[in-house]
Amino acid sequence: MKGTTNCEYCINYIYDEDWNCYQCDVNLDEDEMSKFLTNSFHDCPYFHFNDEYKIVRKQM
């Protein structure tokens, strides 16, 4: 899924119970964070599609 950066479908997008919200679990450096905050971070190199059925397909 190259080119897709919808955080809601990323495996790194987790729920933080301390902050009561979802957030990215990847530690971005200063340049990456500024791109993300200015909404110019289109192709996230850390995006991994959250496929929860991947293990089930391997078991079949």
CYANA upper distance limits for C-alpha pairs under 8 A (distance plus 0.5 A):
  1 MET  CA     49 PHE  CA      7.97
  2 LYS  CA     43 ASP  CA      8.03
  3 GLY  CA     42 HIS  CA      7.77
  3 GLY  CA     43 ASP  CA      5.82
  3 GLY  CA     44 CYS  CA      8.37
  4 THR  CA     42 HIS  CA      8.35
  4 THR  CA     43 ASP  CA      7.25
  4 THR  CA     44 CYS  CA      8.45
  4 THR  CA     47 PHE  CA      8.38
  5 THR  CA     10 CYS  CA      8.36
  5 THR  CA     42 HIS  CA      6.85
  5 THR  CA     43 ASP  CA      6.53
  5 THR  CA     44 CYS  CA      6.42
  5 THR  CA     47 PHE  CA      6.99
  6 ASN  CA     10 CYS  CA      7.54
  7 CYS  CA     13 TYR  CA      6.64
  7 CYS  CA     24 CYS  CA      8.23
  7 CYS  CA     47 PHE  CA      8.23
  8 GLU  CA     13 TYR  CA      6.94
  9 TYR  CA     13 TYR  CA      8.06
  9 TYR  CA     49 PHE  CA      6.31
  9 TYR  CA     50 ASN  CA      6.18
 10 CYS  CA     47 PHE  CA      6.20
 10 CYS  CA     48 HIS  CA      5.79
 10 CYS  CA     49 PHE  CA      5.42
 10 CYS  CA     50 ASN  CA      5.69
 11 ILE  CA     47 PHE  CA      7.94
 11 ILE  CA     48 HIS  CA      6.16
 11 ILE  CA     49 PHE  CA      6.44
 11 ILE  CA     50 ASN  CA      4.94
 11 ILE  CA     51 ASP  CA      8.47
 12 ASN  CA     24 CYS  CA      6.06
 12 ASN  CA     25 ASP  CA      5.66
 12 ASN  CA     26 VAL  CA      7.06
 12 ASN  CA     46 TYR  CA      8.44
 12 ASN  CA     47 PHE  CA      7.88
 12 ASN  CA     48 HIS  CA      7.82
 13 TYR  CA     22 TYR  CA      6.90
 13 TYR  CA     23 GLN  CA      5.94
 13 TYR  CA     24 CYS  CA      5.01
 13 TYR  CA     25 ASP  CA      6.64
 14 ILE  CA     22 TYR  CA      5.86
 14 ILE  CA     23 GLN  CA      6.15
 14 ILE  CA     24 CYS  CA      6.81
 14 ILE  CA     25 ASP  CA      7.06
 15 TYR  CA     20 ASN  CA      7.66
 15 TYR  CA     21 CYS  CA      6.17
 15 TYR  CA     22 TYR  CA      4.68
 15 TYR  CA     23 GLN  CA      6.85
 16 ASP  CA     20 ASN  CA      6.20
 16 ASP  CA     21 CYS  CA      6.12
 16 ASP  CA     22 TYR  CA      6.34
 16 ASP  CA     23 GLN  CA      7.33
 17 GLU  CA     21 CYS  CA      7.48
 26 VAL  CA     46 TYR  CA      8.00
 28 LEU  CA     32 GLU  CA      6.14
 28 LEU  CA     33 MET  CA      6.16
 29 ASP  CA     33 MET  CA      6.56
 30 GLU  CA     34 SER  CA      6.75
 31 ASP  CA     35 LYS  CA      6.88
 32 GLU  CA     36 PHE  CA      6.66
 32 GLU  CA     41 PHE  CA      8.03
 33 MET  CA     37 LEU  CA      6.57
 34 SER  CA     38 THR  CA      6.64
 35 LYS  CA     39 ASN  CA      6.67
 35 LYS  CA     40 SER  CA      5.60
 35 LYS  CA     41 PHE  CA      5.59
 36 PHE  CA     40 SER  CA      6.57
 36 PHE  CA     41 PHE  CA      5.42
 53 TYR  CA     57 ARG  CA      6.90
 54 LYS  CA     58 LYS  CA      7.09
 55 ILE  CA     59 GLN  CA      6.97
 56 VAL  CA     60 MET  CA      7.20
